[in-house]
Amino acid sequence: MPVPKKRTSSSRRDMRRAHDALKLTAAVETCPDCGAPKLRHRVCTACGCYRGRKIFADNDTAAAPVAE
């Protein structure tokens, strides 16, 4: 079983963990229809719109898509 020959320094360890603290703020935007926060490339859970089209009814966002 492989064992490290040298101890990993705290600097090298911390540089490896530098990306662990990044936040998911860039992928959150406001819905252009209702202004609620939503993830990019996803249907808005508040109003059910995606790219200007109504995908779900207002009262039921988990139901089947609206027939057009």
C-alpha atoms as one frame of an Amber mdcrd trajectory, in Angstrom:
protein
   0.000   0.000   0.000   1.524   3.351  -1.004   2.612   5.635   1.771   3.749
   9.256   1.298   7.526   9.547   1.546   7.488  13.169   2.739   5.108  15.111
   4.902   2.783  17.492   3.032   3.517  21.034   4.110   0.717  23.246   5.398
   1.252  25.633   2.488   0.821  22.901  -0.118  -2.178  21.480   1.722  -3.857
  24.887   1.938  -3.216  25.657  -1.726  -4.929  22.401  -2.633  -7.935  23.362
  -0.501  -8.144  26.901  -1.909 -11.183  26.094  -4.070 -13.169  24.424  -1.305
 -14.382  27.776   0.039 -15.813  29.068  -3.259 -19.464  30.002  -3.157 -22.209
  29.287  -5.699 -23.174  32.949  -6.099 -22.351  33.287  -9.797 -24.975  30.738
 -10.811 -27.810  32.582  -9.018 -29.664  35.285 -10.915 -33.024  37.013 -10.749
 -35.950  35.875 -12.853 -36.762  38.474 -15.543 -40.511  37.807 -15.190 -41.077
  37.875 -11.434 -37.718  38.986  -9.969 -37.299  35.957  -7.700 -33.820  34.437
  -7.318 -33.298  31.302  -9.406 -30.468  29.132 -10.680 -29.257  29.773 -14.224
 -30.621  27.508 -16.981 -33.420  26.302 -14.706 -37.175  26.936 -14.616 -38.133
  29.607 -12.066 -39.793  27.927  -9.092 -41.795  31.049  -8.248 -43.521  31.762
 -11.565 -42.734  28.703 -13.703 -41.180  30.593 -16.617 -38.051  29.734 -18.582
 -36.597  31.991 -21.277 -39.784  34.031 -21.534 -42.121  31.038 -21.917 -44.572
  29.702 -19.355 -43.512  26.128 -18.559 -45.574  25.430 -15.436 -48.840  26.860
 -14.145 -48.609  29.537 -11.432 -50.015  27.441  -8.622 -48.285  24.124  -9.362
 -44.596  24.208 -10.341 -44.080  20.448  -9.898 -46.929  19.412 -12.224 -46.695
  18.423 -15.852 -45.788  21.073 -18.432 -48.491  23.369 -19.772 -49.841  22.268
 -23.176 -49.339  24.925 -25.820
